[in-house]
Amino acid sequence: MFRLEEETADDFWEVEALYDLCFAPGREALSSYRLRDGVAKVAALCLVLRDGDGTLAAVIRYWPVRVGGRPTLLLGPVAVHPTRQGEGLGALLIRESLAEARRLGWDRVLLVGDAPYYRRFGFEKKDGVEMPPPTNPDRVLGVALRPGAWDGVSGKVTKFNDPTN
């Protein structure tokens, strides 16, 4: 039995500890973190999944960005505690949060990740979408939450609150 809930301020340090456990040291030096710096996350899509004992099992966060000046969601990071991996918890968080993003009126989602994993959720390589370096362009993936939402959308990925975009 799991509880899926919106992340709260009380969850912050526990969530950060799970990210530290699941990702390599220096994760905050990645280009996607530069897009998040100083930008409020999309709280309604930042979810925690706890088991029946209240132990944090998995988390997901989303951030607003712009692609070629167009509002877009940046998915990530998503993490599952190493003792809970292989149980489908990451997939559950992705499916639930994408459905909620659609309900909230978002049109498209972007992430940097492994295409073979994310393809099952509808993500595909986005040619012409430029993440800040040193991102591997083959790992820049997107999914449309509405038909045609990626049509004609390309260019640099920038901070949502950047006045120059």
C-alpha positions as CSV (number, residue, x, y, z in Angstrom):
1,M,0.0,0.0,0.0
2,F,1.4,3.4,-1.1
3,R,0.4,7.0,-0.5
4,L,0.9,9.4,-3.4
5,E,1.0,13.0,-2.2
6,E,2.1,16.4,-3.2
7,E,5.6,17.2,-1.8
8,T,5.5,19.6,1.1
9,A,8.1,21.9,2.7
10,D,8.4,19.2,5.4
11,D,9.5,16.7,2.8
12,F,12.3,18.8,1.4
13,W,15.3,17.3,3.2
14,E,14.1,13.8,2.9
15,V,13.5,14.2,-0.8
16,E,17.0,15.8,-1.2
17,A,18.6,12.9,0.7
18,L,16.9,10.4,-1.7
19,Y,18.2,12.3,-4.7
20,D,21.7,12.3,-3.2
21,L,21.4,8.5,-2.7
22,C,20.2,7.8,-6.2
23,F,22.4,10.2,-8.2
24,A,26.1,10.7,-8.5
25,P,27.8,13.4,-6.5
26,G,27.7,16.7,-8.3
27,R,24.2,16.2,-9.7
28,E,23.5,19.8,-9.1
29,A,26.2,20.8,-11.7
30,L,24.1,19.3,-14.5
31,S,22.7,21.7,-17.1
32,S,19.1,21.0,-16.0
33,Y,19.9,22.3,-12.5
34,R,20.9,25.6,-14.0
35,L,17.4,25.9,-15.5
36,R,15.9,25.3,-12.1
37,D,18.1,27.7,-10.1
38,G,15.9,30.5,-8.7
39,V,12.8,29.2,-10.3
40,A,9.8,27.8,-8.3
41,K,9.0,24.2,-9.0
42,V,5.5,23.3,-10.2
43,A,4.3,22.3,-6.8
44,A,1.1,20.4,-7.9
45,L,3.3,18.1,-9.9
46,C,6.1,17.4,-7.4
47,L,5.0,14.2,-5.8
48,V,6.2,11.9,-3.1
49,L,5.3,8.2,-2.8
50,R,5.4,6.7,0.7
51,D,4.9,3.1,1.7
52,G,2.5,2.0,4.4
53,D,5.0,2.8,7.1
54,G,5.5,6.3,5.8
55,T,8.9,5.6,4.4
56,L,9.8,7.6,1.3
57,A,9.9,5.2,-1.6
58,A,10.0,7.5,-4.7
59,V,9.8,11.2,-5.8
60,I,9.3,13.3,-8.9
61,R,9.6,17.0,-9.5
62,Y,8.7,19.3,-12.4
63,W,9.9,22.8,-13.3
64,P,8.7,25.4,-15.8
65,V,11.1,26.2,-18.6
66,R,10.7,27.8,-22.1
67,V,11.6,26.1,-25.3
68,G,12.0,28.7,-28.0
69,G,10.1,31.0,-25.8
70,R,7.2,28.6,-25.3
71,P,6.2,27.4,-21.8
72,T,7.2,23.8,-21.3
73,L,7.5,21.5,-18.3
74,L,10.9,20.0,-17.4
75,L,10.5,16.6,-15.8
76,G,13.1,15.6,-13.3
77,P,14.5,14.5,-11.3
78,V,12.6,11.3,-10.6
79,A,14.1,8.8,-8.1
80,V,13.2,5.5,-6.6
81,H,14.9,4.3,-3.4
82,P,17.3,1.5,-4.3
83,T,15.5,-1.0,-2.1
84,R,12.2,-0.3,-4.1
85,Q,13.6,-0.3,-7.6
86,G,12.0,-2.7,-10.0
87,E,8.5,-2.4,-8.5
88,G,7.1,0.1,-11.1
89,L,7.1,3.1,-8.7
90,G,8.9,5.4,-11.1
91,A,6.5,4.5,-13.9
92,L,3.6,5.1,-11.5
93,L,4.9,8.6,-10.6
94,I,5.5,9.5,-14.3
95,R,2.1,8.3,-15.5
96,E,0.2,10.0,-12.6
97,S,2.1,13.3,-12.9
98,L,1.8,13.4,-16.7
99,A,-2.0,12.9,-16.4
100,E,-2.1,15.7,-13.8
101,A,0.0,18.0,-16.0
102,R,-2.5,17.5,-18.8
103,R,-5.4,18.2,-16.4
104,L,-3.6,21.4,-15.3
105,G,-3.4,22.6,-18.9
106,W,0.3,22.1,-19.7
107,D,0.9,21.2,-23.4
108,R,4.3,19.6,-23.5
109,V,7.0,18.0,-21.3
110,L,10.7,17.9,-21.8
111,L,13.4,15.8,-20.0
112,V,17.0,14.6,-20.3
113,G,17.1,10.8,-20.1
114,D,17.3,7.4,-21.6
115,A,15.1,7.0,-24.7
116,P,14.5,3.3,-24.2
117,Y,13.1,3.8,-20.7
118,Y,11.0,6.9,-21.4
119,R,9.6,5.8,-24.8
120,R,6.9,3.8,-23.1
121,F,5.5,7.0,-21.7
122,G,5.4,8.6,-25.2
123,F,8.7,10.5,-25.0
124,E,10.8,10.8,-28.2
125,K,14.0,12.6,-29.2
126,K,13.4,16.3,-29.8
127,D,15.7,17.5,-32.6
128,G,16.1,21.2,-32.6
129,V,15.6,21.6,-28.8
130,E,18.8,22.9,-27.3
131,M,19.5,22.2,-23.7
132,P,22.4,24.1,-22.2
133,P,25.7,22.4,-22.7
134,P,27.1,19.9,-22.0
135,T,23.8,17.9,-22.6
136,N,23.9,15.1,-25.0
137,P,21.3,16.0,-27.7
138,D,20.3,12.3,-28.0
139,R,19.0,12.4,-24.5
140,V,16.8,15.4,-25.0
141,L,13.3,13.9,-25.1
142,G,9.8,15.3,-25.1
143,V,6.1,14.3,-25.0
144,A,3.1,16.2,-26.2
145,L,0.2,16.3,-23.7
146,R,-2.0,17.7,-26.4
147,P,-2.0,16.8,-30.1
148,G,0.5,18.9,-32.0
149,A,1.9,20.5,-28.9
150,W,5.5,20.2,-30.1
151,D,4.7,21.2,-33.7
152,G,7.0,24.2,-34.5
153,V,8.5,24.3,-31.0
154,S,12.3,24.3,-31.1
155,G,15.2,26.4,-30.0
156,K,17.0,27.0,-26.8
157,V,15.7,25.8,-23.4
158,T,15.8,28.7,-21.0
159,K,14.7,29.5,-17.5
160,F,11.0,30.3,-17.3
161,N,11.7,33.6,-15.6
162,D,14.4,34.7,-18.0
163,P,13.3,38.2,-19.2
164,T,15.3,37.7,-22.5
165,N,13.2,34.8,-23.8
